[in-house]
């Protein structure tokens, strides 16, 4: 039976929603691994298994890398690995929704800085207000300052990932994602294995690590390829702005992480700033890639 235009039009939207749910579910599973595998060991499992799945899916060995592509590819891969490492350190200290909201300030700041519209000052104010509400000094709910700094560092790496990922995408296409993941794995996996608990190599932990790699990397990247092929980049960016809320709901459902009213308001402000940045620009912004 042929699908109606309306159903076909909803397919990329559904793919993107499933992708966001998959990423945040993967973060929830990863957080349950921290006590038994350590933060570094969990990062190593996520990047290691994620890279393996991406390589099996994209087969990057067919790609010929030019001399001009090596520098952006290396920076892309290093920023990818560092972003994941810093984000998981933040995740160990903060609720998922808050960690994602703070990290999201990285690509949001990049979008604002590359725009020349005066209205973007409004989005800066909204994002700053959201961050201010999350700072532990401004309300009684305790949040780790170190966790917030880790999330801000992850957001900075996310911005670098977007800048150099654009270059890698133009020069190498989708297979550049797998090559960048290989660079990240070469950097992060050995560091994560150093000092990791012996339980890291147990069957139960490895199976959950494989689930994290699939949920956080292989499945969402594949679904986003479907969405990007059928959605305008601006629409993609607007929907991606919902990521902090999806993270907060995932933390609530799977980990019982309840947020205070001020923290929900902060997340809403960051989402509003992200949506405003995506919709107000004259040109379509590059869609941020999940952490």
C-alpha positions as CSV (number, residue, x, y, z in Angstrom):
1,X,0.0,0.0,0.0
2,X,1.4,3.4,-1.0
3,X,1.9,5.9,1.8
4,X,0.1,9.2,1.8
5,X,2.1,12.4,1.5
6,X,1.2,13.3,5.1
7,X,2.6,10.0,6.4
8,X,5.7,10.3,4.3
9,X,6.2,13.8,5.6
10,X,6.0,12.6,9.2
11,X,8.6,9.9,8.6
12,X,11.7,12.2,9.0
13,X,10.1,13.9,12.0
14,X,9.5,10.5,13.6
15,X,13.1,9.4,12.8
16,X,14.5,12.5,14.5
17,X,12.3,12.0,17.6
18,X,13.4,8.4,17.9
19,X,17.0,9.5,17.4
20,X,16.8,11.9,20.3
21,X,15.1,9.4,22.5
22,X,17.8,6.9,21.6
23,X,20.6,9.2,22.5
24,X,19.2,10.1,25.8
25,X,18.2,6.5,26.6
26,X,21.8,5.6,25.8
27,X,23.0,8.3,28.3
28,X,20.7,6.8,30.9
29,X,22.2,3.3,30.4
30,X,25.7,4.8,30.4
31,X,25.0,6.4,33.8
32,X,24.1,3.0,35.3
33,X,27.5,1.8,34.2
34,X,29.5,4.4,36.1
35,X,29.6,2.6,39.4
36,X,30.8,-0.7,37.9
37,X,32.9,0.4,34.9
38,X,34.0,3.9,35.9
39,X,33.3,7.1,33.9
40,X,36.5,6.6,31.8
41,X,35.7,2.9,31.1
42,X,32.1,3.8,30.1
43,X,33.4,6.4,27.7
44,X,35.8,3.8,26.2
45,X,32.9,1.3,25.8
46,X,30.6,3.9,24.1
47,X,33.3,5.2,21.7
48,X,34.8,1.8,21.0
49,X,31.5,0.0,20.3
50,X,30.1,3.0,18.5
51,X,33.1,3.3,16.2
52,X,33.0,-0.5,15.5
53,X,29.3,-0.2,14.5
54,X,29.8,2.9,12.4
55,X,32.7,1.3,10.5
56,X,30.7,-1.8,9.8
57,X,27.9,0.4,8.5
58,X,29.8,3.0,6.6
59,X,32.9,1.0,5.5
60,X,35.4,3.9,5.7
61,X,38.3,1.8,4.4
62,X,36.9,2.5,0.9
63,X,37.6,6.2,1.3
64,X,40.8,7.9,0.1
65,X,41.8,10.8,2.4
66,X,43.5,13.7,0.7
67,X,46.3,15.6,2.3
68,X,44.1,18.7,2.8
69,X,41.5,16.6,4.7
70,X,43.8,15.2,7.4
71,X,44.0,18.3,9.6
72,X,40.3,18.9,9.9
73,X,39.7,15.2,10.3
74,X,42.1,15.0,13.2
75,X,40.7,18.0,14.9
76,X,37.2,16.7,14.3
77,X,38.0,13.3,15.8
78,X,39.9,14.8,18.8
79,X,37.0,17.2,19.5
80,X,34.5,14.3,19.2
81,X,36.4,12.1,21.7
82,X,37.0,15.0,24.2
83,X,33.4,16.1,23.9
84,X,32.2,12.6,24.9
85,X,34.7,12.3,27.7
86,X,33.8,15.7,29.3
87,X,30.1,15.1,28.8
88,X,30.2,11.8,30.7
89,X,32.2,13.5,33.5
90,X,29.4,16.1,33.7
91,X,26.8,13.3,33.5
92,X,28.4,11.7,36.6
93,X,27.8,14.9,38.6
94,X,24.6,16.4,37.1
95,X,21.1,15.2,36.1
96,X,21.0,14.3,32.4
97,X,18.6,17.2,31.4
98,X,20.8,19.8,33.0
99,X,24.0,18.4,31.6
100,X,22.5,18.4,28.1
101,X,21.2,22.0,28.5
102,X,24.5,23.4,29.6
103,X,26.4,21.5,26.9
104,X,23.9,22.8,24.3
105,X,25.2,26.3,25.0
106,X,28.2,25.5,22.9
107,X,26.5,25.1,19.5
108,X,24.0,27.8,20.5
109,X,26.9,30.3,21.1
110,X,28.5,29.3,17.8
111,X,25.2,29.9,15.9
112,X,24.9,33.3,17.6
113,X,28.5,34.3,16.9
114,X,28.2,33.4,13.2
115,X,25.0,35.5,12.8
116,X,24.9,39.2,12.1
117,X,21.3,39.9,13.2
118,X,20.7,42.1,16.2
119,X,17.8,39.9,17.3
120,X,20.3,37.3,18.3
121,X,21.2,39.4,21.3
122,X,17.8,38.3,22.7
123,X,18.8,34.6,22.4
124,X,22.1,35.4,24.2
125,X,20.1,36.9,27.0
126,X,17.7,33.9,27.2
127,X,20.6,31.4,27.2
128,X,22.5,33.4,29.9
129,X,19.3,33.5,32.0
130,X,19.0,29.8,31.7
131,X,22.6,29.2,32.7
132,X,22.2,31.6,35.6
133,X,19.2,29.7,36.9
134,X,21.4,26.5,36.9
135,X,24.3,28.0,38.9
136,X,24.2,26.5,42.4
137,X,24.8,30.0,44.0
138,X,21.5,31.3,42.8
139,X,19.1,28.8,44.4
140,X,19.0,26.2,47.1
141,X,19.1,23.1,44.9
142,X,22.7,21.8,44.9
143,X,24.4,21.3,41.6
144,X,28.1,20.4,41.2
145,X,30.1,23.4,39.9
146,X,32.7,21.0,38.6
147,X,29.9,19.2,36.7
148,X,28.8,22.5,35.1
149,X,32.4,23.2,34.1
150,X,32.7,19.8,32.5
151,X,29.4,20.4,30.6
152,X,30.6,23.8,29.4
153,X,33.8,22.2,28.2
154,X,31.8,19.5,26.4
155,X,29.8,22.3,24.8
156,X,33.0,24.0,23.6
157,X,34.2,20.8,22.0
158,X,30.7,20.4,20.4
159,X,31.1,23.8,18.8
160,X,34.6,22.7,17.4
161,X,33.0,19.4,16.3
162,X,30.4,21.3,14.3
163,X,33.0,23.7,12.6
164,X,35.4,20.9,11.6
165,X,32.7,18.4,11.0
166,X,31.4,20.6,8.3
167,X,34.8,20.6,6.6
168,X,35.1,16.8,7.0
169,X,31.6,16.4,5.6
170,X,32.3,18.5,2.5
171,X,35.6,16.7,1.9
172,X,34.9,13.1,2.9
173,X,31.1,12.7,3.0
174,X,29.3,10.5,5.6
175,X,32.2,8.1,5.8
176,X,34.2,10.9,7.5
177,X,32.0,10.3,10.6
178,X,33.5,6.8,10.9
179,X,37.0,8.0,10.3
180,X,36.5,10.8,12.9
181,X,35.3,8.2,15.4
182,X,38.4,6.1,14.7
183,X,40.5,9.1,15.7
184,X,38.4,9.6,18.8
185,X,38.7,5.9,19.7
186,X,42.5,5.9,19.3
187,X,42.6,8.8,21.7
188,X,39.9,7.9,24.3
189,X,39.7,4.1,24.5
190,X,43.3,3.6,25.8
191,X,42.9,6.4,28.3
192,X,39.6,4.8,29.4
193,X,41.1,1.4,29.9
194,X,43.9,2.7,32.1
195,X,42.8,2.1,35.7
196,X,39.4,0.8,34.7
197,X,37.8,-1.8,37.1
198,X,38.2,-5.4,36.2
199,X,34.4,-5.6,35.9
200,X,34.8,-3.6,32.6
201,X,35.5,-6.8,30.8
202,X,32.6,-8.8,32.3
203,X,30.0,-10.0,29.9
204,X,27.2,-8.0,31.5
205,X,29.1,-4.7,31.3
206,X,30.3,-5.4,27.7
207,X,26.7,-6.1,26.7
208,X,25.5,-2.8,28.3
209,X,28.5,-1.0,26.7
210,X,27.4,-2.4,23.3
211,X,23.9,-1.1,24.0
212,X,25.3,2.4,24.8
213,X,27.3,2.4,21.6
214,X,24.3,1.4,19.5
215,X,21.8,3.7,21.3
216,X,24.1,6.8,21.5
217,X,25.9,6.5,18.2
218,X,25.0,3.9,15.5
219,X,21.2,4.1,15.7
220,X,20.8,7.9,16.0
221,X,23.4,8.7,13.3
222,X,21.5,6.4,10.9
223,X,18.2,7.9,11.8
224,X,19.5,11.5,11.4
225,X,20.8,10.7,7.9
226,X,17.1,9.8,7.0
227,X,15.9,13.0,8.6
228,X,18.6,15.3,7.1
229,X,17.8,13.9,3.6
230,X,14.2,15.0,3.9
231,X,14.1,17.9,6.3
232,X,15.4,21.5,5.8
233,X,18.4,22.1,8.0
234,X,16.6,24.8,9.9
235,X,13.7,22.5,10.8
236,X,16.3,19.9,11.8
237,X,18.0,22.5,14.1
238,X,14.7,23.5,15.7
239,X,13.8,19.9,16.5
240,X,17.3,19.3,17.9
241,X,16.6,22.1,20.3
242,X,14.3,19.8,22.2
243,X,17.2,17.6,23.2
244,X,17.6,19.0,26.7
245,X,13.9,18.4,27.5
246,X,14.2,14.8,26.1
247,X,17.2,14.3,28.3
248,X,15.4,15.6,31.4
249,X,12.4,13.3,30.7
250,X,14.8,10.3,30.1
251,X,16.5,11.0,33.4
252,X,13.2,11.2,35.2
253,X,11.8,8.0,33.6
254,X,14.9,5.7,33.8
255,X,16.9,7.2,36.7
256,X,14.3,9.0,38.8
257,X,16.1,12.3,38.4
258,X,13.6,15.0,39.5
259,X,14.4,18.6,38.7
260,X,13.4,21.7,40.6
261,X,11.0,24.2,39.0
262,X,13.9,26.7,38.5
263,X,15.8,24.0,36.6
264,X,12.9,23.2,34.3
265,X,12.6,27.0,33.6
266,X,16.3,27.1,32.8
267,X,15.9,24.2,30.3
268,X,12.9,25.9,28.7
269,X,15.0,29.2,28.3
270,X,17.8,27.3,26.6
271,X,15.4,25.5,24.3
272,X,13.7,28.9,23.5
273,X,17.1,30.5,22.7
274,X,18.0,27.5,20.5
275,X,14.7,27.6,18.6
276,X,15.0,31.4,18.2
277,X,18.5,31.1,16.8
278,X,17.5,28.4,14.3
279,X,14.4,30.2,13.0
280,X,15.6,33.8,13.0
281,X,18.7,33.5,10.9
282,X,18.7,34.4,7.2
283,X,20.6,31.3,6.2
284,X,20.1,27.8,7.5
285,X,22.5,26.9,10.3
286,X,24.5,23.7,10.3
287,X,22.5,21.2,12.4
288,X,24.3,20.2,15.6
289,X,25.2,16.5,15.9
290,X,24.2,14.6,19.1
291,X,27.0,14.2,21.8
